[in-house]
Amino acid sequence: MAEKTRRAYGLDVGELGAWATASGVSPDAIGHRVLRRYAAHLAAAEREGGRALSRPTVARKLAAIRSFFGHMVERGTLDQNPADLVPSPRRPRGLPKALRKDQVAQLLDRIPARTPLETRDRALFELAYSCGLRCEEIVNLDLDSVDFDAEELRVLGKGSKTRLVPVGEPAQAALERYLATARPALQGVGGKPKAEPALFLSKSGRRLSASDVRRRLNLWLRTASLAGGISPHVLRHSFATHLLEGGADLRTIQELLGHASLSTTQLYTRVESGRLRSQYARSHPRA
């Protein structure tokens, strides 16, 4: 698992331990009935709004606990996993939010690429949309992740799985300009250039963080007069939606996105179906 996932799972299991201690439950007494009580506690927190837990968050916490007890079974500490008898809440099946093609063009074309930071942002968001990248995948890119001759990007995705994704011409051109002019300027901030392998650098010459990417995207959304609240993941959804609209098959989109299961990719067919229904309602005389 990725380091971020391990940290999150550790915190989730720690919260169970804190709740058990406050409830007077000893570790060896945590069976499926106690875990059901804990699941009810999490659900109550969601209903009462005390911690504003979403269903996916509750499901993740239970998945962390299930994984923890599963590890104890593997070690021989337990005979069976008590969390296997605790169902996770049904996750809401919302449609992924995506920008229209003209909105993506409006966003990218409004990044002027005059300063090093603007040039970096233009290359970053062109690449994010061109390759359908997750935010963490963007900031984890290194200089050797790009193969300009093959016009492709090597991406380290979830579960430390690597995939190769084609890079579009606008993204490649923006990236070449960034590497030729902006990155050397950012790398040399403060005097002597730093030996930083990251592809995208911050204004201090270090690897960008995910929060940096979100903050800069909000800046350019305002510049393009587009609604706020759009995350970098929306560019990934837009990438997949526009591929489907253009006739790409689901298997291809699955490989490009790095989805482990085709069922995850099939969610985009609901977006396309909704778009077709909307066009039908507007266009057909007896809709």
N, C-alpha and C positions, 0 to 999 in steps of 0.2 A: 504494500500500500504506500501511497505518497505520504511524506512527512506531515502534511497538513491534515490528512485523514487520520493518521495515527494520533496526532494531538487532539483532534476533535473526539475520537473514540475514547481516549484516556479521560478527557473531561466528562464525557457522558457516563462512563463507569464510575468515576469519582462522585458524580452527583447521586448515583444510586447508593453508594457507600454512605454519603452524608445523610441521605433520607433514611436509610436503614438505621444509622446510629441515632438520629433524632427520634425514630419510631421505636427504639429499644429492641431492634431485631439484630441478632448475632449473625455473622457471615454464614455459619453452617446451617442456619435456619431459613436461608433464602431459597424457597422452592417456588413452584409455579404459582401457588396461591398468593404468596408475598409479592411476586412479580406482577400478578394481575392487579393487586392493590396499588402497586407503584404505577402501572399503566393507567389506572383510574385516576391516580393523583395527577399525572401528566395531562390527561384529558380534561380534568377539572380545572387545572391551571389555564388550559386553552379556552374553556368555556367562560371562566370568570374573568379572563383578560388580565390576570395578575402578571403573567410573564409573556403574554402574547405569543404563545407557542403555536406554530402552524402544524398542520397534520404531517407534512413531510419531515418537520423537525422531530416530532414525537416518534415517527417511524424510524428515523435515523438513530435516535437514542435507544430504541428497542433493538435495532440491528446491532448497535455497538455492544449491548448487553448480551445478545445472543452469540455474538462472536467471542466475547470474553468467556462465557460459560462453555462454549464449544472448545475453546483452547484448553480449559481445565479438564474437559472430557478426554481430549487428546493426550494430555499429560497423565491421565489416570487418577487425577484428584477426585473427579466425580464419575459416577456410573452413567448418568444421562444428563442432557441439557435441559434444565427447567424452563428456559426461555422458549423452547420449541412449542410449548403449550400455550404461549401468550400471543394472540394474533395482533398484527400491526394494524393501525387505522387505515381505512381505504383512502388512497391519495386522490385529491381532486383532479379531474382530467381537463384542465384548462388548455386552451389552444396557445401555442407559442406565439408571442408577439413578434411581428416582422414589419420592417419598413417596406414601402413600395420602392420600385426601382428608381423612380424619379426622386424620391426622398433620399436614397443612398447617394445618388449623384449630387444632389443639393448639398448634402453634408460634406462629402469629400471635396467637391469643387470649391467650397468656401474656406478650405484650409490653404492659406496663400503660399506657404513654403518660402517665406522670405528670411526668417531667422533660423538658427539651428534647431530650436524647439519646434517651430512650425514645420520645418522640413522633416524632422523626426516624426511628428504626429501625422503628417500626410502619408509617410511611408508606413507607419504603424497601422493606421486604420485602413489604408488601401490593402495591406497584407491581411489584416484580420478579416475583411470582407471577401477578398479574393480566395482565401484558403479556408474560411469557416472555422476560425480558431477560437478556442476558449480563452478567457482572460489569462488564466495561469499558463496556458501554452504560449501565449504571446511573450510574457515576461521571462519565460524560461528558455527562449530561443537564444542560441549562441551564434557567433560569427560563422562557424562551420556548419550551421543548420541549413544555409542557403547554397544551392548548387545552381549558379547562373547559367552554366553551359546546358544543363539538363532542364532548366527553367522549372525547378521543383524545390520543395521545402521539406526537410526532415523534421517531423513534429513528435515530441515526446508527450503522449497523452495519458489518460487515466490508466492506472494499473501498470505504469511504466512501459506501456506499449508504444512502439514507434510506427509511424505511418508516413508515407510519402504523398505529398499533395502538390499538384501543378500550381504554378504561380502565373497569374494573368499578366499581360504586357503592361498595363498601367501600374500595377503593383511593383513589377520588376523595375520599371523606369524610376518610380518614386524611391525605391530601395537603393538603386545605384546612385541616385543623386544624394541621398542621405549619407551613404557610406563614403562618398567622395568629398563632401563638404561639411555636413553637419556633425557626423560622429567624431571626426578628428577634433573639431572644436570643443565638443562636449567632453571628450576623453582628456583633453589637455587643460581642463579647468583647474586653476590653482597652480599652474606651472608645468611640472614634469608629467607627461602622459602616464596614465595608470594602465597596468596590464589586466584589463577587465575583458573577459571573453564574451560578455553579454552583447547581444545584437543591439538592443535598444537601451540607451543610457539616459539617466536622469540629468538634471541641470548641474548636479554635483559630480557627474562622471561615474556614478554607480549604476548597478542594474535597477531598472524600473520596478516598482511594486505594482500589484494589482490595483491598489487604491489610487496610485498615480494615473493609471490608464483610465479609470472611471472618472476621475476629476477632470482630466483633459477632454474626455469625450463630452462631458456636460458643458464644458466651455465652448466646444465647436457646435454642439447642438443649439446653444443660445445664439451663436453667430449665424447659424443657418436658419434661425427662426423656426426651429422644430421643437416639438413638445419635449419637456424634460422627463426624467424618470426612465430613460432608455439606457439600458446597461450594455456593456460590450457584447454580452451574450445575444442581444437582439440582432447584432450584425451577423452572428453565426446562424441564427434562425432565418435571417433574410437571405443569407447565402444558400441555405438548403431549400427554402421556399422558391427562390428564383430559379434554382436548378430544376426543381420539379416542374415549375411552370414552363421551362424551356424544353422539357421532354426527357430529362435525365431519368433513368430507372432507379428504383429504390436501393438496389444492391450497390450501385455506384455511389449514391449519396451516403449510404451506410459506411462504405470504405473511406470516403473523403472526410466524413465527420468523426470516424474512429469509434462508432457505436459497436458495442459488443453484441447487441441483439438487434435484429431487424425490427422487432416490435417497437423499439424506441424510435426508429426512423419513420415508421408508419404513421406516427403522430402528424407528420407534415401532410399526409394525404387528406387529413381532416381539414387542414388549412385550405388546401386547394379545392376540396369539395365545397367548403363554405364560400370561397370566392366564385366558383361556378354557379352556385345557387343564387348569389347576390346578382351576378350578371344576368342570369335567367330572369330574375324578378324585375330587373330594370328593362330588359329587352323584349321579352315575349309579351305579345298583346293580351294573352289570356293567362298570364302567370298568377 
